[in-house]
Every structure is written in structure tokens, then in C-alpha cells.
Amino acid sequence: MNRVPLEGKVLNENARLAQELRERFRQHQVLVVNLVSSPGSGKTTLLEKTLESLPPTERVAVLTGDLQTENDANRLKRYGFPVKQITTGTTCHLDARMIEKHIADWDLAKLDLLIIENVGNLVCPSSYDLGEAAKIVLLSVTEGEDKPLKYPSIFFKSELMVLTKTDLLPYVPFDVPMAVTNARRVHPEMEVVKVSCLTGNGLQEWLKWLEQRRQAFLAEIKPVAV
Amino acid sequence: MHEMGIANSILDGVASEVRRRPGSRPVKVGVRIGELAGIDPDALRFAFDALTLETELQGLELDIEYREPRSRCRDCSQEFVVRNFELQCPGCGGSNARVISGDELEFAYLEVEDDEPCAAGRKSPE
């Protein structure tokens, strides 16, 4: 019997491809964010409100993932920005290969922001790097405030937690400070934005976060962009 | 349930290592998985066995080293294992600790047997 050391990540191929994508996004100065949440937390609705608020001159595109149907893409196409649906069939997450395939005919030089809406799932998407600059996790107030502790991996890897459906707070026993405390137990630097897509509360804060993140991204890649 | 995909990637890794070692047969593959990687070890073992069943890799053993997340205190630099995300430092009692590891999903080792056994190694000590 002979034991040999094996090196490298198990998801080596995905990691390699994600790194290639990341390099391309940096070269073209496109901020890419990856939205992850449970099904029904409001990712598509947040995107609708986001696209609705942006002037048509903004250079934004969206990739939206689901197992089946073009429904989300159809909802998002109404705002005039480039949108593509990724249907994964039975796969419970997006991977780097799917991103590469679906951006193939987009000119990245014409984009400033690419938002990827992952498949609704708090577990699997956390393992797959898509070449994004930041992961963003959504948590709706109809879920439990202990979700960050139950599904720590995605909260550990996300920069921002968006608390959604805050208009329902008067009707549900959701403890906002506790949710934030739990998220920060897993990830002390976690930033938090509270949003209601129904009333519009917090949307400006969310858009401001995106803009500031883009500025930080541009500052970070400056040495690369000649 | 993405453990099937992970198991498949582990087998890809095994296959490419075996290609580099003609005449050897893989017996056991070791991987390191952090608690924060979001992988269920039982589901991974199930998927691994299902994928190897009735293939030339049937019987290949999967050894999972499941790692607890570790933290380092930013005040006193002590490192400690994190349980239930209680980040209070056992050294100084402060709460300024940061998780520093725990999302590993990586290969550790491969055990192989040579198909053409070395005669000397096979001799029983009579």
C-alpha cells in the first residue's frame, strides 16, 4: 500500500473556471454580485425594484437561475436591461461553467454591473465560486432569525445580508437585532441592509451599497486596469 | 443535495491521479471538509458509493476528515475551535475573534496498490 499526497481543491475545475471569469470581470471592470437565499425570500422582487429604480443608461445585466421556467427572466426583461435565464434542470445551484456559457455573447466592455440571481437554496450555492466579487445573502423576516446559525456557510461567505419583507415586521415575531447578531456571530464584518420592496423602504440604502461596492471594486482593481 | 456533484469531482481527481500512476489501483481517497463548506458527510458518502457501484472503482474507500472551524482572537491572538459560533475567546474572554478556517473542501491523499506486486513485499514471513 502506498499513500500519496493529493493537492488542490475538490472543485478544482469550477475554481479554475471561476478564477478565469474573475479575471475577465476585472479586466472589463464589471462588478459581479451573486445573490443567494432560500426560495421565496424575494431575490427576484428585489431585482425588479432595483432595475425599476435605475436610469436606462445604467450598464447593468442580470443572470437568473432556476431549475425550470423562464418566468423570472420574463419578469425582469420588462425593465429593458439585458437579462438571461439559466435553467439548471435538476441542479440545485449555479456553477462557473453555466455563467461562462450564458455571458458568451455579451460584450463585457459594455457592462458595469452584473447581478447573478442564484437558484433559491441556502446550502449548495455556497460551495460554487462563480467568479463574483461579492456574495449577498437575503433573509426574509418570515424566516427564522436563527437561519444564519442553521446555514452558516453562506452567511460566512457573504459580505452583505439583505433583510427583506420588512413591511411584515408588525405581523411576524421576527427579532431583527437577534438576526443581525446571529449573522455577525458567523461573520463579524457582515453588513446589513433592511428592505421592503412593497413600501420601498431601504431601497435607496441597497442601491447605495451597490454603488459603494462598485467604487471599492474599481479602487481594488486599479493596478490591473491600465 | 449537491453532494453528488462533489462526489463526482472527487472521483475525477482520483481518476486523474491514477492516470499519472499506471499499474496502480486506488484503494482509499482522503478529503478534508470544513463544517462551513456546507457539505453533509453522510450524503457525500452515499453519493460516492452510488457513483462507484459496479464500476472499476467499486470498493474505493472515502476517508473524510471533518474539520471544525477555528478562530483567532484579535486581541490576544489565541486560536481556538469554534463551537456553535460562540466566538468568545477562551484566553482573554474578549469577543473580538474571527473565524479563520472551516470552509475547506480539498483533497488530502490517495492510497494506491500496485497491480504488479513486488515479490519481496508479498512473501509471508515463514
Interface residues (C-beta under 8 A of the other chain):
Chain A: M1 N2 R3 V4 P5 L6 E7 G8 K9 V10 L11 N12 E13 N14 T91 C92 H93 V123 C124 S126 S127 Y128 L149 Y151 P152 S153 I154 F156 K157 N182 R185 V186 H187 P188
Chain B: M1 H2 G5 I6 S9 I10 D12 G13 E17 R21 S24 V27 V29 G30 V31 E35 L36 A37 G38 I39 N84 F85 E86 L87 R98 V99 G102 D103 L105 E106 F107 A108 Y109 L110 E111 V112 E113 D114
